[in-house]
Amino acid sequence: MTGEVLWRPRPDAGETTNIGAFGRTLAARAGRGLDDYQDLWRCSVERPGLFWGAVWEHFGLGGPVPEERVLTSAAMPGAVWFPDERLNYAEAVLNAPGMAPGDVAVLAYSDTRAPIEWTLTDLRSAVAKARGGLIAAGVGRGDRVAAWMPNVPETYALMLASASLGAVFSSCAPEFGAKAVIDRLRQIEPAILFVTDGYRYGTKTIRRDREIAQVVDALQPKTIVTFSYLDEGFAVGERWEDFGADGDLAFEAVPFDHPLYILYSSGTTGLPKAIVHGHGGIALEHAKMLGLHHDLGPGDRFLWYTTTGWMMWNYLASAPLVGAAAVLFDGAPDPEGMWRLAEASGATYFGTSAPFLMACRDRGIAPKDLADLSRLRGIGSTGAPLPPSGFDYVYDAVSATAQLQSLSGGTDLCTGFVGGAPTVPVRRGELSCLCLGAKVESFDASGTAAIGREGELVITAPMPSMPVALWGDPLKHRYRDTYFDRWPGVWRHGDWITITERGSAVISGRSDATLNRGGVRMGTAEFYAVVEAVPGVTDSLVVHLDRDDDRLLVFIEAAVEVDEALKRAISAAVRAELSPRHVPDAIIAVPKIPRTLSGKKCEVPVKRLLEGVPLAEAVAVGSLADPTGLEAFIVQSV
């Protein structure tokens, strides 16, 4: 049953949580009572200048700003935020109230080397040294700093050092192949490139000598620095150990929308979009999410499993902004080991992906029996919709007391805009609330918003972390085409959403991968929740071929033999729990379900392959976690 309450806030949550204290401050400024979360949310979207100005002050980003000078133009695209203010993201992170110099700021764990612990003083020293090295290399305001580096403290310090100068940072994870790195970084023409000689993933050692040569040849950066992670003597250009210079830690004060870093879309069907985020928007949005929605503060330890190629790394990096320590992990996400890491690190909030949680469930892992998770107050899930059975699993096998926050957002805003809050109940299969300051609505085909029915997820008012630009798009033509093509002035995100009367939501899949049979439309997330609940099915991908015929194909990755009995069980579950019209025409076993580097299923590329589109046109292979996963679908398309 979707909607069943699985967790309730403590009776004193309004008094003991960050969002409770903030709500009282905002109510005083608004001159009216904000008695519950829905009141607070309505105030945040009806009076954005008041709300975001209060966030700005509450988290020490700057002094008081008049409401009318917070958002001086609400046009989309083209909203103008805090036009009179100057700040620096790195300064906000490294000088945040609530963290003393001797407090732990970074804990790092790895398959490649021993654990590392940095205090705030250690982090500031590392940033100062990296900053000196960048200056010595001639890097300044607006220059691009690119890192093909692992999730280690050095990469974090490098990002903050770049930000301190007003330079623009961009990173790719070590597991990205040479083509994926080139497709991304060649767009931004970095002045300096940092690479790692290799890494260890579980027990496997991966060297990067050949790939580094390819990337360097393609990018031709002025300066190259090698981070010797494997310590095997290989290096191109300068060594990390020799990079850096003594100097004071200083911060370039920049406008609110000055570029901070560049993230990339998945790029499954073309060149990845280079998405530019600004100093002010990221600092403001992450302070709101981490401090208010995740209830993080001094003494907390924030662990989110991610790589440097996923936006959640940037999200995790903002932890000290609210006084919390960032817990980094570089290595294989072992289904048992990650829960033990949560215990070892003292994590108070553990974030991961929905596929990881479901993989733990399918393997019968009971984390509460493996590790002491009593410190966990929050568990985050993102990357894909978490099905109702995933909610059951968390409360049955992980923790009966931690708040589960299923979060939906994206790289485009580098945040979540539908999620949870410590004053809102958790209901089975639902994202608990629309996030503060996010005017999320559900539009039908005519652009009419409604409650209680599925529609396109749109955002109808600006948010500070909407992209500053897409790189190489000075007139913003591609920006408009990407986000505002359907309804001018309205951000269309590309998901199906149902918003309930109580303010919660259900994300039912990508709107470009909808299953529409006989007029009955269904999101793929709903379909996967049913198929993957069938015993023996570990992963699945559904494609609706609707051009010349009307065929619904389900591809499954299974832990058992895919025989007629299993196929009948899948069909019966779909018929009973979804609709007779969505019973698959064929159920096909494949060795692996293809996913992007950030873990998303490749529904659209597979559909294009099955429609006969050549591989090179159907998908950018470099965007995939394991390109061999496509082989079965190429055969199917013949």
C-alpha positions in Angstrom: 0.0 0.0 0.0 1.5 3.3 -1.1 1.1 6.1 1.3 1.3 4.1 4.6 3.2 6.1 7.2 6.5 4.3 8.0 8.2 7.1 10.1 6.9 10.1 12.0 8.8 13.1 13.3 9.5 13.4 17.0 6.9 15.4 18.9 9.5 18.0 19.6 10.9 18.2 16.0 9.6 21.8 15.7 11.8 22.8 18.6 14.9 20.6 18.1 15.5 20.7 14.4 17.2 23.4 12.2 14.1 23.8 10.1 12.0 24.4 13.2 14.3 27.3 14.3 14.4 28.7 10.8 10.7 28.5 10.4 10.2 30.6 13.6 12.6 33.2 12.2 10.8 33.3 8.8 7.4 33.5 10.5 8.5 36.6 12.4 9.7 38.2 9.2 6.6 37.2 7.3 4.3 38.6 10.1 2.2 35.5 10.1 2.1 32.0 11.6 3.8 29.2 9.7 2.3 26.3 11.7 3.4 23.3 9.6 5.7 22.4 6.7 3.1 23.2 4.0 2.7 26.7 5.4 6.5 27.1 5.3 6.7 25.8 1.8 4.0 28.1 0.5 5.7 31.1 2.1 9.0 30.1 0.5 7.5 30.1 -3.0 5.1 33.0 -2.6 7.7 35.3 -1.2 11.1 34.1 -2.6 12.9 37.3 -1.7 11.9 36.9 1.9 12.7 33.2 2.0 16.1 33.2 0.3 17.2 36.4 2.1 16.5 34.6 5.3 18.5 31.5 4.2 21.4 33.9 3.2 21.5 35.3 6.7 20.7 32.2 8.6 23.7 30.3 7.2 26.1 33.2 7.5 26.5 33.8 3.7 26.2 37.5 4.2 24.5 40.4 5.9 20.8 41.4 5.7 19.5 42.0 2.1 16.2 43.8 1.5 13.6 41.4 0.2 13.2 43.4 -3.0 17.0 43.1 -3.7 17.2 39.3 -3.3 15.4 38.5 -6.6 15.2 41.5 -8.9 14.0 39.7 -12.0 12.0 36.5 -11.9 12.2 35.8 -15.6 13.2 32.3 -16.7 15.7 32.0 -18.1 17.5 35.1 -16.9 16.4 35.5 -13.2 18.6 37.9 -11.3 19.6 37.0 -7.7 21.4 39.2 -5.2 22.7 41.7 -7.7 24.4 43.8 -5.1 26.2 41.1 -3.2 29.7 39.5 -3.6 30.8 36.2 -2.1 33.0 33.2 -2.7 31.8 29.6 -2.3 35.2 28.4 -0.9 35.2 31.1 1.7 31.6 30.1 2.7 32.7 26.5 3.1 36.0 27.2 4.9 34.7 30.0 7.2 31.3 28.6 8.0 29.9 29.3 11.4 29.7 26.2 13.7 33.0 24.5 12.8 36.0 25.3 14.9 39.6 25.0 13.5 40.2 21.7 15.3 36.9 20.1 14.3 37.0 17.2 11.8 36.1 18.5 8.4 36.9 15.6 6.1 37.1 11.8 6.7 38.3 9.8 3.7 38.2 6.0 3.1 39.5 4.2 0.1 40.3 0.8 -1.5 43.6 2.2 -2.5 45.1 3.7 0.7 44.7 4.0 4.5 42.0 6.3 6.0 42.6 10.0 6.2 41.2 12.5 8.7 41.5 16.3 8.2 40.5 19.0 10.6 39.3 22.3 9.3 42.8 23.6 9.8 44.2 20.8 7.7 41.7 21.4 5.0 42.4 25.1 4.9 46.2 24.4 4.7 45.7 22.0 1.8 43.5 24.5 0.0 46.1 27.3 0.5 48.9 25.1 -0.9 46.8 24.0 -3.9 45.9 27.7 -4.5 49.5 28.7 -4.5 50.2 26.0 -7.1 47.4 27.2 -9.3 48.7 30.8 -9.1 52.2 29.6 -9.9 50.8 27.8 -13.0 49.2 31.1 -14.2 45.6 30.1 -13.3 43.3 33.0 -12.5 39.7 34.2 -12.5 37.6 32.4 -15.2 40.3 29.9 -16.2 39.2 26.2 -16.2 40.7 23.7 -13.9 40.0 20.1 -14.8 40.5 17.1 -12.6 40.3 13.4 -13.7 40.7 12.4 -10.1 39.2 10.1 -7.4 37.0 11.0 -4.5 39.9 11.9 -2.1 40.6 14.9 0.1 43.2 16.3 -2.4 40.5 16.6 -5.1 38.2 18.3 -2.7 41.0 20.8 -1.7 41.7 21.4 -5.4 38.1 22.3 -6.1 38.0 24.8 -3.2 41.4 26.2 -4.3 40.0 26.8 -7.8 36.9 28.5 -6.4 39.0 30.7 -4.1 40.6 32.2 -7.2 37.4 32.6 -9.2 38.6 29.9 -11.5 36.1 27.3 -12.8 36.5 23.7 -11.7 35.3 20.5 -13.5 35.9 16.9 -12.7 35.6 13.4 -14.2 35.8 10.2 -12.2 38.8 7.9 -12.7 36.5 5.1 -14.1 35.5 7.3 -17.0 37.2 6.1 -20.2 39.3 8.4 -22.3 36.5 9.2 -24.8 34.1 10.2 -22.0 36.7 12.5 -20.5 37.6 14.0 -23.8 33.9 14.5 -24.8 33.4 16.5 -21.6 36.6 18.4 -21.0 37.5 19.3 -24.6 34.4 21.6 -24.5 35.8 23.8 -21.8 39.5 24.0 -22.8 41.1 23.6 -19.4 44.2 25.6 -18.7 45.5 22.9 -16.3 44.7 19.2 -16.1 45.0 16.9 -13.1 45.1 13.2 -13.7 45.6 10.1 -11.5 47.8 7.2 -12.5 45.2 4.7 -11.6 43.1 3.3 -8.7 41.9 0.2 -7.0 38.3 -1.0 -7.2 37.9 -3.7 -4.6 40.7 -6.1 -5.3 41.3 -4.9 -8.9 44.0 -2.5 -9.8 43.3 -0.3 -12.8 46.2 1.7 -14.4 45.5 4.7 -16.6 48.8 5.2 -18.5 47.3 4.7 -22.0 44.1 6.6 -21.4 46.1 9.6 -19.9 48.2 9.8 -23.1 45.0 9.9 -25.2 43.4 12.6 -23.1 46.5 14.7 -22.9 46.9 14.5 -26.7 43.3 15.5 -27.3 43.2 18.4 -24.8 46.7 19.8 -25.0 46.5 21.6 -21.7 49.3 24.1 -20.8 50.0 22.3 -17.5 49.5 18.7 -16.4 49.8 17.4 -12.9 49.8 13.6 -12.0 48.4 12.4 -8.7 50.3 9.2 -8.0 47.5 7.2 -6.3 49.1 3.8 -7.1 52.6 5.0 -6.2 54.2 3.0 -9.1 56.4 5.8 -10.4 54.3 6.8 -13.4 53.8 10.5 -14.0 53.0 12.9 -16.8 54.0 16.5 -16.2 54.4 17.7 -12.7 53.9 15.4 -9.7 51.2 16.2 -7.2 53.7 15.9 -4.4 55.7 18.8 -6.0 52.7 20.8 -6.9 51.6 23.7 -4.7 53.2 26.6 -3.0 53.2 28.4 0.3 50.9 31.3 0.4 48.0 32.9 2.3 44.5 31.6 2.0 42.6 34.4 0.3 39.3 34.5 -1.6 38.3 36.4 -4.7 34.9 38.1 -4.0 32.8 37.4 -7.1 29.2 38.2 -8.2 26.5 35.8 -7.2 26.3 34.1 -10.6 30.1 33.9 -11.2 30.9 30.4 -12.6 32.0 28.0 -9.8 32.1 24.6 -11.5 30.9 22.8 -14.6 28.9 19.5 -14.4 27.8 17.3 -17.3 24.6 15.7 -18.4 24.8 11.9 -19.0 25.3 12.4 -22.7 23.7 9.1 -23.7 22.5 10.2 -27.1 25.1 13.0 -27.9 27.7 15.2 -26.5 27.1 15.8 -22.8 25.8 19.3 -21.9 28.4 21.3 -20.0 26.3 22.8 -17.2 27.7 25.9 -15.5 26.8 26.5 -11.8 27.4 29.7 -9.9 29.0 30.5 -6.5 26.0 32.0 -4.9 23.3 29.7 -6.2 25.2 26.6 -5.1 26.1 28.0 -1.6 22.5 29.1 -1.0 20.8 26.0 -2.3 23.1 23.5 -0.6 22.9 25.4 2.7 19.2 25.1 2.5 19.1 21.4 1.6 21.9 20.2 4.0 21.0 22.4 6.9 17.2 22.4 6.7 16.1 19.3 4.9 18.8 16.9 6.0 19.1 18.7 9.4 22.9 18.6 9.4 25.0 20.8 11.6 28.1 20.9 13.9 29.1 17.4 15.0 27.4 15.6 12.1 29.2 13.4 9.6 27.7 13.3 6.1 28.4 10.2 4.0 27.1 9.9 0.5 28.5 7.2 -1.8 29.5 9.0 -5.0 32.3 9.6 -7.4 33.7 12.9 -8.7 31.7 12.4 -11.9 28.3 12.6 -10.2 26.6 15.8 -8.9 26.3 14.2 -5.5 30.0 14.7 -5.0 29.5 18.5 -5.3 26.5 18.2 -3.0 28.6 16.2 -0.4 31.4 18.8 -0.7 29.2 21.5 0.8 28.9 19.7 4.2 31.2 22.1 6.1 29.0 24.9 4.9 26.6 23.9 7.6 29.2 22.8 10.1 29.2 19.0 9.2 32.1 16.9 8.2 32.2 15.4 4.7 32.9 11.6 4.6 34.5 10.6 1.3 34.8 7.1 -0.1 36.7 6.0 -3.2 36.3 2.4 -4.2 33.8 -0.4 -4.9 30.4 0.1 -3.2 30.4 -3.3 -1.5 26.8 -4.0 -0.3 28.1 -5.0 3.1 31.2 -2.9 3.4 29.4 0.4 2.9 27.2 -0.2 6.0 30.3 -1.1 8.0 31.9 2.2 6.7 28.9 4.1 8.0 29.6 2.7 11.4 33.4 3.2 11.2 33.0 6.8 10.1 30.4 7.7 12.7 28.1 8.8 9.9 24.9 10.5 11.1 23.5 10.7 7.5 24.2 8.0 4.9 23.2 8.7 1.3 23.3 6.3 -1.6 21.3 5.3 -4.7 18.1 3.5 -5.0 19.7 0.7 -7.1 22.2 0.2 -4.3 19.5 -0.2 -1.7 17.6 -2.6 -3.9 20.8 -4.7 -4.6 21.2 -5.0 -0.8 17.6 -6.1 -0.5 17.9 -8.7 -3.3 21.0 -10.2 -1.7 19.2 -10.6 1.6 21.6 -8.2 3.4 20.4 -6.9 6.8 22.6 -3.9 7.5 21.4 -3.5 11.1 22.9 -6.9 11.9 26.2 -6.1 10.2 27.0 -2.8 11.8 26.1 -0.5 14.6 23.9 2.1 12.8 22.5 3.8 15.9 24.1 7.1 15.0 22.2 7.3 11.7 19.4 9.9 11.8 19.0 10.1 8.1 19.2 7.8 5.0 19.2 9.3 1.6 18.2 7.7 -1.7 18.5 9.2 -5.2 19.6 8.4 -8.8 16.2 6.6 -9.5 12.8 6.4 -7.9 12.9 4.1 -4.9 10.0 1.6 -5.1 7.7 0.9 -2.2 9.5 -2.4 -1.5 12.7 -0.3 -1.0 11.0 1.7 1.7 10.0 -1.5 3.4 13.5 -2.8 3.2 15.1 0.3 4.8 12.7 0.2 7.8 12.8 -3.6 8.2 16.5 -4.3 7.6 18.4 -1.0 8.1 16.9 1.2 10.8 13.5 1.6 12.3 14.3 5.1 13.6 16.3 6.9 10.9 14.4 9.1 8.5 14.4 7.8 4.9 14.6 10.7 2.4 13.9 9.6 -1.2 15.3 12.6 -3.2 14.6 13.7 -6.8 16.5 16.4 -8.5 19.3 16.4 -11.0 22.6 17.6 -12.3 20.9 20.5 -14.0 20.2 22.2 -10.6 22.8 20.3 -8.6 20.3 19.6 -5.9 17.1 17.8 -5.1 13.8 19.7 -5.3 11.4 16.9 -4.1 12.5 15.0 -1.0 12.0 15.0 2.7 12.2 17.2 5.8 12.6 16.3 9.5 9.1 17.7 10.3 7.3 15.6 7.6 6.3 11.9 7.9 7.7 9.3 5.6 5.1 7.4 3.6 5.7 4.2 1.7 6.6 4.8 -1.9 6.3 8.6 -1.7 8.8 11.5 -1.7 7.7 13.2 1.5 7.5 16.9 0.3 8.3 19.5 -2.3 11.5 21.2 -1.1 11.5 24.7 0.2 11.9 27.4 -2.4 11.0 24.9 -5.2 7.7 25.6 -6.9 7.3 22.2 -8.4 4.0 21.5 -10.2 2.5 18.8 -12.3 1.4 20.0 -15.8 -1.0 18.3 -18.2 -0.5 18.6 -22.0 -2.2 22.0 -22.0 0.1 23.4 -19.3 -2.5 23.3 -16.5 -1.4 22.4 -13.0 -3.3 19.9 -10.9 -3.1 17.9 -7.8 -3.6 14.1 -7.6 -2.9 13.2 -11.2 0.2 12.4 -13.1 1.8 15.1 -15.3 5.0 16.6 -16.4 7.3 17.8 -13.6 7.8 21.5 -14.0 9.3 24.3 -11.9 7.3 27.5 -12.4 9.4 30.0 -10.4 13.2 30.4 -10.4 15.6 28.7 -8.1 19.0 30.1 -7.2 20.9 27.0 -8.4 19.4 26.9 -11.9 22.4 26.9 -14.3 24.2 30.1 -14.9 24.6 28.9 -18.5 25.5 26.0 -20.7 29.2 26.3 -21.8 29.6 27.4 -25.4 26.1 28.8 -25.6 26.6 32.6 -25.3 23.1 33.5 -26.6 21.4 30.8 -24.5 19.7 29.2 -27.4 20.5 25.7 -26.3 19.7 26.6 -22.7 16.2 27.6 -23.7 15.7 24.6 -26.0 16.8 22.2 -23.2 14.7 23.5 -20.3 12.1 25.9 -21.7 11.1 24.4 -25.0 7.6 23.2 -24.1 6.2 26.1 -22.0 8.1 29.5 -22.3 9.2 30.6 -18.8 8.5 27.2 -17.2 11.3 24.8 -16.5 10.4 21.3 -17.8 12.5 18.6 -16.1 11.6 15.5 -18.1 9.9 13.4 -15.4 6.4 12.3 -14.6 5.2 13.4 -11.2 2.0 13.1 -9.2 1.6 15.6 -6.3 -0.7 14.5 -3.6 -3.2 16.6 -1.6 -0.9 16.3 1.5 2.1 17.7 -0.4 4.0 14.5 -1.0 4.9 13.2 -4.5 5.5 10.1 -6.6 8.0 10.2 -9.5 6.9 7.6 -12.0 9.8 7.8 -14.6 11.1 9.8 -17.5 8.6 11.5 -19.6 10.6 10.6 -22.7 10.4 6.9 -21.9 6.6 6.6 -21.2 4.7 3.4 -21.7 1.4 4.3 -23.5 -0.6 1.4 -24.6 -4.2 1.7 -25.7 -4.4 5.2 -24.1 -3.2 3.9 -20.7 0.0 5.8 -19.9 2.4 4.5 -17.3 5.8 5.7 -16.0 8.7 3.2 -16.2 9.4 3.5 -12.5 6.0 2.0 -11.7 6.8 -0.9 -14.1 10.2 -1.6 -12.6 8.8 -1.6 -9.0 6.5 -4.5 -10.0 8.9 -6.5 -12.2 11.8 -6.3 -9.9 9.7 -7.4 -6.9 9.3 -10.8 -8.6 11.7 -13.3 -6.9 14.7 -13.9 -9.0 14.7 -10.7 -11.0 17.6 -8.4 -10.1 17.3 -5.7 -12.7 15.1 -4.9 -15.7 14.6 -2.5 -18.6 11.3 -1.9 -20.5 11.0 -0.5 -24.0 7.8 0.4 -25.8 8.2 0.1 -29.6 5.4 2.2 -30.9 6.3 3.2 -34.4 5.4 0.5 -36.9 3.9 -1.9 -34.4 2.9 -1.8 -30.7 5.3 -4.1 -28.8 6.3 -3.9 -25.1 9.6 -5.6 -24.5 11.0 -6.3 -21.0 14.6 -7.2 -20.6 15.6 -8.8 -17.4 18.8 -9.5 -15.5 18.1 -12.4 -13.2 19.8 -14.4 -10.4 18.0 -17.6 -11.6 17.2 -19.2 -14.9 14.8 -17.2 -17.0 12.4 -20.0 -17.7 8.7 -20.0 -18.7 7.7 -20.1 -15.0 9.5 -16.9 -14.3 8.1 -15.2 -17.4 4.6 -16.2 -16.3 5.2 -14.8 -12.9 6.3 -11.5 -14.3 3.3 -11.3 -16.6 0.9 -12.2 -13.8 2.4 -9.5 -11.6 2.1 -6.8 -14.3 -1.5 -7.8 -15.0 -2.5 -7.8 -11.4 -0.7 -4.8 -10.1 -0.5 -2.5 -13.1 -2.8 -3.2 -16.0 -3.6 -6.0 -18.5 -2.6 -3.6 -21.4 1.0 -3.5 -20.0 1.6 -7.2 -20.0 4.8 -7.6 -22.0 4.8 -9.0 -25.5 8.2 -10.5 -24.8 10.4 -11.1 -21.8 14.0 -11.4 -22.7 17.0 -12.4 -20.6 20.1 -10.3 -21.0 23.5 -10.6 -19.1 23.4 -7.0 -17.9 21.1 -4.0 -17.9 23.0 -1.0 -19.4 23.3 2.0 -17.2 25.0 5.4 -17.5 28.0 6.3 -15.4 25.7 7.9 -12.8 23.6 4.7 -12.6 20.5 5.6 -14.7 19.0 2.9 -17.0 19.5 3.5 -20.7 15.9 3.3 -21.8 16.0 5.8 -24.7 19.3 4.6 -26.2 18.1 1.0 -26.1 14.8 1.9 -27.8 16.7 3.7 -30.6 18.9 0.6 -31.0 15.9 -1.6 -31.3 14.4 0.7 -33.9 17.5 0.2 -36.1 19.5 3.3 -35.3 23.2 2.6 -35.6 25.1 2.3 -32.4 27.2 5.5 -33.0 24.0 7.5 -33.4 21.9 5.8 -30.7 24.2 6.3 -27.8 27.5 7.9 -26.7 29.3 4.7 -25.5 31.6 6.7 -23.3 28.6 7.7 -21.2 28.0 4.1 -20.1 29.2 2.4 -17.0 29.8 -0.8 -18.9 29.3 -0.6 -22.7 29.3 -4.4 -23.0 25.7 -4.2 -21.6 24.6 -3.0 -25.0 25.7 -6.0 -26.9 22.5 -8.0 -26.3 20.4 -5.1 -27.6 22.4 -4.7 -30.8 21.7 -8.3 -31.5 18.0 -7.8 -30.8 17.9 -4.9 -33.3 19.1 -7.0 -36.2 
